Amino acid sequence: MRIFLTGATGYIGSAILETSLRSGHQVTALVRDPERAEHVSLRGGRPIVGELGKPAGYVAAAEDADVIVHAASERSKRVVEVDRLAIETLTGAAGRRIDSGHAAAFIYTSGVWVLGDTSGPAAEDSPLKPTPLVAWRPEHEELVRSLSRGGRIRTAIVRPGIVYGGARGIISDLLKNAKNGLVRVVGDGSNHWPCVYDRDLADLYVRLAVHPDASGIFHANDEADERVADIVEAIARHVMVQPDVRHVPIEEARAKMGQYADALALDQIVRSPRARALGWTPTLHSVGGNVAGLIEEFRSRQEAAA
Ligand SMILES: NC(=O)c1ccc[n+]([C@@H]2O[C@H](COP(=O)([O-])OP(=O)(O)OC[C@H]3O[C@@H](n4cnc5c(N)ncnc54)[C@H](OP(=O)(O)O)[C@@H]3O)[C@@H](O)[C@H]2O)c1
């Protein structure tokens, strides 16, 4: 299968790249930094150097793919504008592929933060109450659906939990901070985070890519229902020197980190029944139960990057 991937140098995208290549698919990846493009080629992907915001540079490559996976995310104030343009460009490419007599699919990356605080276990049909940081995201989920040409373009929307594994992301930051002796937790830590191992998440994307009928929304989390305090405590047990754990009141955290603080303070219990119905079974079932292995992964990824 020919896959066109955005975000291949990112946390989620690099896991998708690896799993897709390992599963025997051809991956063409949009990469904005020529040096990073070389890493993609070394791993067996075909990089195209370009920018999400400049569709002319990548639209033809997207049009040539059986499945388009959008896992890139601009880290600037232009995030909403650039994401909208990418959705329009990529679904447009998929539409033209359909017009030329082929099947086409588009997989979009959203996230569980669109659910806001959940009052009980939230599945894919639960109402959305997005935390302010991702207030724009439900509209983009809707845009993906509205541009599917009445379902002729197969579209899937993945809502990953907080990703763990490797050396990036929120959980890796906790590991790093614990090693350095000080972990900050927004609030009292009694809130739950839905989490997912990076390779399990990538496995779901590949399942969605190859499954001819998979469409709609898919949550992706390990369903461990871990409290932040329990995650931090499990990590603290595995580092040489006990770190200080500082609970930062939400107002103080907001003053420092803005809306990101509210996202970290979310209390979410999430279920992923639609992914499980596809046969997706996470291989790791929690952060807390796998800290030793995660620390080892963190160390080896950091050494490899050095
Ligand atoms: N990480 C999580 O725990 C998590 C959980 C749920 C949902 N999500 C969502 O998943 C998506 C990906 O997250 P992530 O953690 O993988 O992010 P990430 O590590 O920051 O990766 C972002 C990727 O997008 C690329 N990119 C950014 N701006 C671009 C542009 N203008 N043109 C082309 N490429 C561009 C980056 O390229 P460079 O390498 O050149 O910077 C990188 O490959 C985001 O939408 C995020 O909200 C993430």
The ligand as an ORCA input file, in Angstrom:
! r2SCAN-3c Opt
* xyz 0 1
  N       1.915     13.575     21.562
  C       0.744     13.323     22.158
  O       0.697     12.858     23.330
  C      -0.544     13.576     21.414
  C      -1.744     13.083     21.967
  C      -2.937     13.301     21.291
  C      -2.942     13.999     20.089
  N      -1.776     14.476     19.586
  C      -1.834     15.209     18.301
  O      -1.068     14.505     17.331
  C      -0.482     15.410     16.394
  C       1.017     15.143     16.327
  O       1.549     15.295     17.626
  P       3.075     14.963     17.952
  O       3.174     14.825     19.423
  O       3.561     13.862     17.083
  O       3.760     16.339     17.514
  P       5.292     16.654     17.210
  O       6.194     15.652     17.816
  O       5.490     18.103     17.567
  O       5.411     16.507     15.625
  C       4.860     17.430     14.758
  C       5.266     17.071     13.349
  O       4.675     18.016     12.450
  C       5.704     18.545     11.628
  N       5.349     19.911     11.232
  C       5.056     20.950     12.038
  N       4.748     22.030     11.319
  C       4.880     21.682     10.020
  C       4.728     22.369      8.788
  N       4.378     23.660      8.756
  N       4.931     21.689      7.634
  C       5.271     20.370      7.658
  N       5.439     19.668      8.789
  C       5.253     20.314      9.960
  C       6.950     18.505     12.491
  O       8.098     18.648     11.701
  P       9.529     19.070     12.344
  O      10.154     17.777     12.814
  O      10.244     19.705     11.202
  O       9.245     20.006     13.471
  C       6.774     17.125     13.107
  O       7.137     16.136     12.173
  C      -0.852     16.805     16.896
  O      -1.975     17.239     16.180
  C      -1.202     16.591     18.357
  O      -2.119     17.536     18.839
  C      -0.569     14.288     20.210
*
